Amino acid sequence: SQCDVVRPLRYLSEDLEKMSVAMTAIELVDVVTHAEEQNASFFSLILDLLETVNTATKNAVVALYWFELRLAELLGFRPDLHDCSYCRKNVEREIAEGKKFSMAGTGILCAACSEDYDAMERISSGTLRVLQRLQDAEISASLMNLHLTMVSKDELRRTLRGHLQKHIDGFRGLKSEKVFADSTFKRFVTE
């Protein structure tokens, strides 16, 4: 019925990229929770994201990718990014060889299985390595220093959003991304 500002996050409203990342994360939480439902884990997750984005000096979108992986884990559908979801083979050697991978409903498919089975998104070995790092790391300012190419940003966005859509009933897309599509989101997805 009421709230008080405990820690103001004033920089979120001063930067369009930070604001769009924050709004997207908040909308994702809204999509997966019920009204007036208490969930300390979701609250802690969104607070970590907002505080990190508020103080980020660059690459705030990296925090969103980290957030989406953590959200999937809290919801019980953490993707396996180290072993092929079909044949269970470890993919580290294929990453070193620069092979292409695909995402399936439960995680990564090795190069061989990617050719044989229906998959959601094709991703490069570099993008898979970024996904692994984001999944294994705690959120921090140093995580915002990851250099992502335009291709990696697009692969990350499509892969993570596809993973969420596959597991969340009725999830079609995010209004917050559409609001910022012409300005910020296009800029930081394509830069």
N, C-alpha and C positions, 0 to 999 in steps of 0.2 A: 504493500500500500504506500510505501515511501522509500526514499533512498537518500543517502548523503554521499557527497564526493569525498572519498578517503584519499585517493591518489589521482590528481588530475593528469590526464594524458593530452596535454594541450597541443603537442606537436602533430597529433593525428589530424587535427582540423586545419593545420597550416600547410599540409602537403597532400596533393591530390593522389599520388601513388599510395601513400600511407593510409589515407582515408579509404581508398578503394579496397585495399587489402583487408583492412579492419571490417569494412561493411560486408565483404564477401565471407569472411570467417564468421561473423555474427549471423549472417543469413544461413550459412551451413548449419550452425548450431540450432537455429530456429527451425530448420527443416527436420532435424532429427530428434527434437525434444517435444514434449507435450507441455501445454500451458500449465503453469504453476507447479511443475514437476521439479523437485530438488535433485540436483546431481552435482555433488562436490567435484567430481572428476572433470566434468565439462566446464564448470566454473573455473577451476584451476588452469585448465588447458587454454581457455579463451583469455584469461588474465595474463598468462605467460606470453601468449602471442601479442596481445595489445601492448604490453610493456616493452617487449622487444622491438616491435614495429615503431613505437613511439620514439625510441632512442636510436633507431637504425640511421646510419648516415648514407647507406646505399643498399640496393637490392632488397627492399622490403618484401618483394614477392617471394623470395626464398623462404621467408617465415610462413607464408601461406602454404607452400608445398609441404613444409615440415608439419604444419597444422593438419593438413588433409590426411597425411599418413598417420598421425596420432589419433585423429578422429576415427579413422577406419579401425584402428587397433582397439579403441575404447568401445566401438560398436561390435567388435568381435569378428571382423573380417580383415585382419592384418595380412597384407599380401606377402607371400614368401618371395624374397628377392635374391636369395642366395642359391637355391636349388630349384631345378625345373619342376613345375607343378605336376607335370605328367610322368616323366621318367625318373624324377628325383635325383638326377645327376647334378653335381655342383657346377655352376656356370663360370667360376672364376677364371679358368683357363680360356674359355671362349671370350670373356671380356678382354683379357690380355691380347687376344688375337683380333680384336676389333669387330667381332661378328654382330649381326643384327638379332634382336630378340623380339618377342611379342609378349603382351600381357594377356593372361587368361583370367577367369573369374577368381582364382585363388592366388595368383601371382605370376611369376615370370615363366615363360616357356623357352627352353634352349633353342639354338638355331635349328636343329634337326626337327624338333617337335613343332616349332613355329611354322614349318613348311607343311606339316601333316595334319594339323588340327586348327579348328576355328579359333581365332584369336581376336582380341579387341583392337589393340594398337601395336604397330611396329615401332620399336625404339632402338636407338643406337647403343653401343656398349658404353659410350661416355655418359649418356643419360641414365642408363642402368646403374652405373657407378655413383652418380649423383643421388639417385633414389636410395641406394644402399646407405650412403653416408647420411642422408637426411633421416632415414629410418633408425639408424644406429646412434645418432647424436642427440644430445640435449640441446634445447634452443639456447643460443648465445649470440653475442655480437659478432664473434668470429665466424659463425655460420653465415652471416650476411656478407662475408667476404668471398663467398664462392663466385667464381666467374662463370657465367652461363652464356652460351651462344644463343642466338635467336632460335636456332633449330632445337636446342635442348629445352629452352623455355616453352616452346610450342609442344614438344613431345611430353614434357612434364605435365603441362596443363591438361592436354588431351587424355593422357594416361590416367592421371589421378581423378579427373572428373568422370572418365569412363568407368573407373573402378567404383566410385561412389554411386553412379547411376545404376550399375549392375546390382548393387546390394541394397539400395534404399528404395523401397516401393514408392512410386509416384514422383520420384525426383527427375525432373526434366532439364533443369538449367537454373541459373541464378539471375534474378532481376538486377542485382547489384553490378554484375559484369556488363549487362546491357546498358546500364546508366553510364558507365565509364568507357564503353566500347570505343567511342569516337576520339576520346582524348587520352586518358591515362593508360587504360588497360592495353590498348593497341600499342602505345609507346613502350611500356615495359615488357610486353610479350614479344615485341619485334625488335627491340634495341639489341 
